[in-house]
Amino acid sequence: MQYNLGLSQACRRALPAPTAKTRRPLIGSVFMSTLAGEAGFVLSDLHIFSLGSRYQHALPVLEQAAASHRVIVLNGDSFDFKRSRFANNAETSRHAIEWISGLLLRHPETSFHYVVGNHDCNPSFLEQLLLVEKRASNLRVSADTLKIGACLFIHGDACDLPAGDRSLAALRERYGRLERSLASIAFAQVVTRLRLNAVEHIRHSRRRLCDKLLSYLEAAHPSELSSTERIYFGHTHVPFRDFHHRGFLFFNTGSAVRGLTFAPLEFPLP
């Protein structure tokens, strides 16, 4: 499946065409129902353009889902500015806008919801993304939460806020100022090579994460939470599904980062 149609040569190099070898280890199991048109599809933490990501393995799944689902939710950190293979934030932003524009054009009947995360909250990129949203009928951008029926989507970096703090904008402002970092890229490669990112499974307790998310949502979005049954998030890179906690069902869709598990999910549409 070709997913780099219409992209520049530099962007094509960053998005290598899938082969039999790259398609085989799609990491987490991906289930698409025979009634896919009645369900939406959510994925997170692709970290596109990051040197530490296996996003090229995940993109064919996204293309297949976009061709068969009415609604796609990109639930944060779709791009990664800090560890980008491009030289600077401006170049990463240009290629990111080109990529998302191509996705919208290839699937004009599909509604895409772009939820902003901490690694793709670059101000210049978001300014350009909002311009794309104005021109495209099938894109909606959400800076914090997204509600579709009884499903609530949030990237999950609110988990990093101190207890009682709901100033996600301040947290995002710090991330948004970050420039591409060679030191960060090198560190991520060492972590991946030594398989140290497996510690994420130990560091993030489901119950603790869900409590933190609920604390933030109760303070910042109580009206949305009151009609919510299912909460989907990413950020922590540790996938799970159907976790019952305090009257809600929680889902985490993992990550395409090397050494971790990419686990997109379908969700019920209203």
N, C-alpha and C positions, 0 to 999 in steps of 0.2 A: 504494500500500500504506500503510495507516495504522499508524504505530508509536507514536503518542502516546495510545493508548486508555487511558482511566482516569486520566490525569495531571491535575494541577492546572492552572489557567489560566496561572500563571507558568511552569510547566514546559512547557506547550504552546507558549508564546511562544518558549521557548528551543529547542524542537524543531519548527521549521516543517515543515508537511506537504510532502512532495516534489512537485514539478511536473515537467512534461515537460522544462523547462529545467534543473532541478537533477539530474534523473536522467541526462541525456545525458553530461556530462563526469565519469564515475566514475573518472577519473584512471587508475590502473593497470588492466590487463586482469584481469577476474575470471573464472576458469574453474571451473565446477561440473560434475563428471562426471555421466553418466547413472546411475552407481552410487553416488550421493552418500551413501546410507545405509551404505555400506561404508567411508566415509572420514569423518574429522573435519575441522573447519574452524577455522583460527586467524587472528586479526587482532589488531593492537596499535595503540597510540598514537592512539586515536580523539580523545582530549582533549575529551570531551564537556563542554559549557558554556563552553569557551574561546572568547573572541572572535576568536582567530586560527585556529580550526579550521573545516574544511568537513565536520564530522561529520554534518550533515544529509544530505549526499550519500552517506555511507557506511552510514547506519542501514538503508536499505532492503535493502542487500546482506546485512547481518547478519540481518534478519528473514527473508529468503529462505533463507539458509543454515540458520537455526535450524529452519525448517519442513521441511528436507530432509536434515538431518544428525543423527546420534544424539549427537554430541559437539561442543561449541563451546568453544574456548579464547580467552578475552579476556586477551591476554598483556601486560598492564601499561599504565599511563597511560590507562585507559579514561575517566577523568575528569581534569580539570585544576583544582586548587584555586587555584593561584597566579594564573591568568589568567581566572578565572571571570567570567561575566556577572552572577552574583549578588553581593550586597553583601558577604558575609562567608563564612567557612568553614562556619559552622553552617547557613546557608541552602543553600549548595552541597551539603553533606552530606545534608540533608533531601531535596533534589530528586534526588540521586544514588541514595539508597536507594529512593525512589519509582520511579525509572526502572528500576533493576535488578529490583525486585519485580514490576513490570509485565511485564518481559521473561520472567521465570520463569513467571508465570501464563499468559502467552499461549502458551508452549511447554512444557507440563508433561511431555511425553515426551522432551524433549531434556535432556541433561546439560550443565550449564554449569560451566566451570572458570575461576575468577577469579584470575589471577596479579597480585599487587600490583606496582606500579611506583613510581617516585620522585615522580611528580606526583599520585598518588592514595593516598599512604601516610599521609594525615591520621589521627591516632589516633582521634578521635571517629568518623569515618566507618568505619574498620576495626572498631571496637567494635560499631557498629550492623550492619555487614555480617556479622560473625560471628553475631549474633543472627538475622539472616535465614537464614544457613546452617543454624542449628539447627532452624529451622521448615520450611525448604524441603528437599524430598527431592532436588531436581535442581540444587543449587548446592554447589560445593566451593571453598574459598578457599585459595590457596597464597601464603605470604608470600615465598617465594624461588623454588624450582624446582618443577616438576611433571613427572612421568614417566608417559607412556602408552605401553605397549609399549616399542619401541626408540626412541621419540621423547622428547626432553627439551625442556622449555619453560622459558625464563627471560626476564625482561624485558630485561636487558642493562645496567642501570646499574652492575653489577659491573665493567664496563669502566672506570668512572671511579675505581676504587680504585687507590691506589698499588701498585706491584709488591710482591707478597708479602703484601699486606693482604687479609684476608678478612672484615673487620668490616662487612658490608653493613648490619647493624642500626644502627651508628653513623652511616653515611651517610644512611640512611632517617630516623633521628631528626632530623637537621638539616633535611631536606626537610619532615618532618612538622610542624615548628614554623612553617613559612612561612605567612604570612597573604596573602590576596589583595593584589596590588600593582598600583596604577594605573600606576606607573612601568614595571613589567614588561609590562603590557598595551600601553602606548604604544610601548615599545621593540620588542615583537614586531610591532606593526602597521607600524612603520617598516621593520623588516627584511623583512617580507612585501612591502610596497609597492615597495621597492627591489630585490626579488628577491635579497636578500643570503643567504637561507637555502640558496641553491644551493651555497654553499661547503661544506655538509655533505658533498657528494659528493667533494670534494677532501680534506677534513679526515680522513675516516674510511677508512683502508685496510682492505680485507677481511681480509687476512692478519694485520694488527696487531690488529684487533678480535677475530678468532677466537683468536689466541694469548692475549689478555687473558682472554677468557671461559674458555678451557681451563685457564689458570693458576688462576683462581678455582675452577672446578669440581673440578679435581684436588685442591685444598687443602680445599675445604669439602664436596664431595659425591662423593668417589671411588667409593663403591659404586654410586651412580646412573650415573656416567659409564662404569663398566666394562661395562654392558649397553646402552649408547647407540650408535645409529648415525646419528641425525639430530638436529640441534640447531636450535631455532627461537627467535629473539629479535627484539626491536624496538629501542626507545630511541634509536638513532642516526638514525632516520628515512630511511635510505638502503636501499631494497629490493634484494635479490638472491636467487637461488635456486640450489640444486645446486652450491654452492661446495665442492669437495673440499679438505680440509686436515687433515693429520695423522690420517688414517683416519676422519674424520667428514664428513658432509654438513651444511653450514650453510645456513640460510634466514633472511632478514630480511623482515618483512612491511610495512615502510614506515610511513607516517603519514598521517592525514587532515588534518594541518596545511596551511594554505594555501601553495601554491607548491611543495609536496612531493608524493610519490607514495604513494598508498594501494594496497597490494598484498597483500590477504589470500590465503591458500593452503589447499588441502586437504592433509591428511596421512593416512598409512595407520593404520588401527586394528588392534590385535592380534587 
